[in-house]
Amino acid sequence: MDPIAIKRYLQERRVATLHDIAVHFRSDPDTVKPMLALWVDKGKVKKIAGNKGCAAGCCSCDPATIESYLWLANDPAAQ
C-alpha cells in the first residue's frame, strides 16, 4: 500500500470510510491516515468527519467506521 494505491481506490469508489480503506489494504486505520492526509493536504481528498455518529445515537461506533474520505479531483487534468 502506498499513496498512489489509495488514490486509485478512492478514484474508483469516490467516497469510502477509513475502515473500508484499511480493510481493503489489509492495514490498520492509523497506518492509512497519514497517506490520506497527504491527499487532503494536496486538496484532492476531503475528510468527512463522522462527528454525528450513526443513526442509533449510542456513540459506541468505531470512529473509523464513520470517518469518510471523498475524492475531489475527478478532472483528469488535475491528476
C-alpha positions as CSV (number, residue, x, y, z in Angstrom):
1,M,0.0,0.0,0.0
2,D,1.2,3.4,-0.9
3,P,-0.4,6.9,-1.5
4,I,-0.9,6.1,-5.2
5,A,-2.8,2.9,-4.4
6,I,-5.1,4.8,-2.0
7,K,-5.6,7.4,-4.8
8,R,-6.7,4.7,-7.2
9,Y,-9.0,3.2,-4.7
10,L,-10.7,6.5,-3.9
11,Q,-10.9,7.4,-7.6
12,E,-12.8,4.2,-8.2
13,R,-15.1,4.4,-5.2
14,R,-15.3,8.3,-5.0
15,V,-16.0,8.0,-1.2
16,A,-15.0,5.5,1.4
17,T,-14.8,5.2,5.2
18,L,-11.4,5.0,6.9
19,H,-12.4,1.4,8.0
20,D,-13.2,0.3,4.4
21,I,-9.9,1.7,3.1
22,A,-7.9,0.0,5.9
23,V,-9.7,-3.3,5.3
24,H,-9.2,-3.1,1.5
25,F,-5.5,-2.7,2.1
26,R,-5.3,-5.2,5.0
27,S,-3.9,-2.5,7.2
28,D,-4.7,-0.6,10.4
29,P,-6.6,2.7,10.2
30,D,-3.7,4.5,11.9
31,T,-1.4,3.4,9.1
32,V,-3.7,4.6,6.4
33,K,-4.4,8.1,7.9
34,P,-1.0,9.7,7.1
35,M,-1.4,8.7,3.5
36,L,-4.9,10.1,3.3
37,A,-3.6,13.3,5.0
38,L,-1.2,13.7,2.1
39,W,-4.1,13.8,-0.4
40,V,-6.1,16.0,1.9
41,D,-3.2,18.5,2.1
42,K,-2.9,18.5,-1.7
43,G,-6.7,19.3,-2.0
44,K,-7.5,16.1,-3.8
45,V,-9.4,14.5,-0.9
46,K,-11.9,15.9,1.6
47,K,-12.2,14.3,5.1
48,I,-15.8,14.0,6.2
49,A,-15.6,13.7,9.9
50,G,-18.1,11.4,11.5
51,N,-18.8,13.6,14.5
52,K,-22.5,12.9,14.4
53,G,-22.2,9.1,14.8
54,C,-24.5,6.6,13.3
55,A,-28.3,6.7,13.3
56,A,-28.6,4.7,16.6
57,G,-27.2,7.6,18.6
58,C,-25.4,5.4,21.1
59,C,-21.9,6.9,20.5
60,S,-20.3,3.5,20.6
61,C,-19.4,3.2,16.9
62,D,-15.8,2.8,16.0
63,P,-14.7,6.3,14.7
64,A,-13.0,4.6,11.7
65,T,-16.5,3.4,10.5
66,I,-18.0,6.9,10.4
67,E,-14.9,8.9,9.2
68,S,-15.2,9.1,5.4
69,Y,-12.9,10.4,2.7
70,L,-14.2,11.9,-0.6
71,W,-12.1,12.0,-3.7
72,L,-12.4,15.6,-5.2
73,A,-10.1,15.6,-8.2
74,N,-12.0,13.7,-10.8
75,D,-10.8,16.0,-13.6
76,P,-8.0,14.1,-15.5
77,A,-6.1,17.4,-15.9
78,A,-5.9,17.8,-12.1
79,Q,-4.3,14.4,-11.7
